[in-house]
Amino acid sequence: MKSVCKTMLVAMLCIGMLGGCANIQDDDMRTKTEGGLLGGLGGALAGGLIGYATGGSKGAIIGLIGGAAVGAGVGVAVGSHISKKKQDYASREDWLDACIAQAQAVNKELVAANKELGANVAALDKEATQLAADYKAQRVSKQQMQDQQKALDNQRKEVSKLIAAYENEVSEQKTVIADAKANNDTREAQIIQAEINKTEQEIAKMKKYNAQLASVSARYAV
């Protein structure tokens, strides 16, 4: 349970730091900072809960740190695009280049997140099988099984938040494509569309992993 307290401590620190973001005058920097902190918070919660489920207190600490790092990276990638406006750039070409770079960065983050999530889901599935056998042999209590299920359900909620953030990014990029097409920037529109296609594929993969988490969670019902 100490690991859960550590997770909550990070959460409170992140919330406090978000309040400080209001003092950052530069809109772009503030949005990036907020995105990073929110991503780190989500990653810390998700990583901590997964770590606790697979490795107890030690696992929670490892997951907390790793999750925060991955989550912060995702948060910055998603947050930075929203803050950008065409008038912030010297030319349309610069703006479109930045949007393309953003789409590529998001996909890089998504692939990394899915790789980690997939490995964790596999570990959790194996752990659930072992704990089910331990429970049947009365080596694990009903409360422990319920705690594991609660941790997994919380993890699923955090993954759902990440999915929503990525879907919002896709919506943002689609407005860029519409603008590019309206101004005959066909090449840029095609490049961004190709990145969106990759993003949507990775989002579908993340949803699949989240569904698998739900299946694993159900096995803890006692």
N, C-alpha and C positions, 0 to 999 in steps of 0.2 A: 504493500500500500504506500510505502514511502515514494515509490516511483511515480505513483499517481499524483502525489503531492508535488513532486518536482514538475510534473507536466502542468499542473494548475498554476504553479509559480511562474513558469515561463509564459503561460497564457496571460496572467495578470501583468507581467512585465511588458508584454507586447501591447496590451490594451493601453497601459500607461504611456508607452512610447508613441502609440497612435495619436494620443491626445497632443503630444508635443509636435506632431507633424503639422498641426494647424499653424504653427509659428514659422514654418518654412515658406518664404515668400514666393520662390520660384515654383510655378504650377507643375512643371515637368518633374522637377526633383521631388516635390511633395508627393505626386502621384506614384512615382517609382518607389519612394520610401514606404508609402502606405501599402503598395502592392507587395513589396518585399516582406514587410512585417506581417501582413495578413497571411501571405504564403507560408512564412516561417511558423506562424501560429498553427495553421492547419497542418503543416508538415510535422511539427513537434507533437501535436495531439495524435495524429495518425501513427507516426513512427513510435511514439511512446506506448500506445495501446497495442500495436502489433508486437513490439518488443516484449511487452509484459506477457502477452498471450503465449509467445514462443519461448521466452527465456526468463520469465520471472522478473525480479527487480533489476538484475544485471541487464537482461535483455531490453527492459524498458528504457534504461539509461542510454544504451546504444541506439535503440530505435528513436529515442527523443532527439539525440544529436543529429543522427543521419536524416531523420524526417524533417527537422528544422532546416537543414542545409538544402535539401532538395526542394522543400516547400518554398523557401525564400527565393530560390532561383526561379521557380515557376511564377511566383508572385511578381517579381521584377519584370519578367518577360511579358506577362499579361498586362500589368499595370502601365508599362511604358508606352504602349501603343495608344491607349485611350487618351493620354495627355497630349498627343501630337495633333497639331492642326496645320493645314496647308500654309497659313500665313507665317508660321514659324520658320519656314524654309525659304532659301533664296530663290528656288525654282520648283516647278512641279516635278521635275526629274529627281531632285533631291528628296522631295517628300515621298514619291513613289518608291525610290530606292530604300528609304527608311522603312516603309511599310513592308517591302519585300523582305528586308533583313529581319523585321519583327516576326513575320510569318515563319521564317526559317528558324528563328530562335525558339519560338513557341513549340514547333515540331521537335526540335532537339530536346527541349525540356520534357515534352510529353513522352517521347520514346524512353528517356531515362526513368521517368516516373513509372511508366508501365513495366519496364524491366524489373524495377525494384518491387513493385506491387505484385507482379506475377510470381516472383520468387517467394515473397512473403505469403501469398495465398497457398502456394504449394506446401510451404512449411506448416502453415496453420491447418491445412487439410490433414497432413500427417499427424500433427499434434492432436487433432480432434479424435482421430482413430485410436490413438494410444490412451487418451483420457477417457474415452468411452469404455475401453476395456478395463481401465483402472477403476472407473466408477462401478462397473458391474462387479468387480472383485472387491469392492468396498475399500479401495485404497485412496479414493478421492471422494470428498463430501459433496452433497447436493449444492451447498453454498458455493463451493469452488467452481462447479459446473455453471452455476448461474452467473458468477462473476466473469467467467470466460465469455459467456454469451453476451453479457452486457458490454464487455470490452469490444467484442467484434461488431456489435450493433453500432457502437459509437464510431468505430473505424469506418463502417459503411457510410455513416452520415458525413464524415470528413471527406471521403472519396466522392460522394455526391456533390459536395460543395466545389471540389476541384473540377468535376465534370461541368458544372454550371458555369464556372469561370472560363473554361475553355470554349464552351458553346457561345458565351458572350463574345469571346475573341473572334470566333468565326463570323458572328453577326457584324462585328466592327469591320472585319476585312471584306465582307461582302459589300459594304457601303463604299469601300475603296474601289472595288472592282467596278461597281456601277458608275462611279465618278470617272474612272479611267476609260471605260467604254464610251461614255458620253463625250469625252475629249479626245477620242481616237488614239488613246494610249493602249493599243491592242496587245503589244508584246508584254507590257507590264501586267495587264489584266490576266493574260494567259499564265504568267509565272505565278501570280498570287493565287489564281484558281487552282493550279496544280498543288500549291502548298496547302490550300484549304482542303483539297481532296485527301491529302495525307493526314491532316489534322482530324478530319471527320473519321477516318479509318482508325486512328489511335483512340479517339473518343469512344468509338464502338468497342474497341478492345478493353478500355478501362471500364466501360459499363458491364462487359462480360465478366471481368474480374470481380466487380462489385456484386454481381449476381452470384458468383461462386462463393463470395464471402457470406452471402445470405444463406446459401446452402450449408456451409460449414457451421454457421451460427445455429441453424435449426437442429443440428446434431447434438447440441448442448442442452436442448430442452429436456428437462427431467421433472 
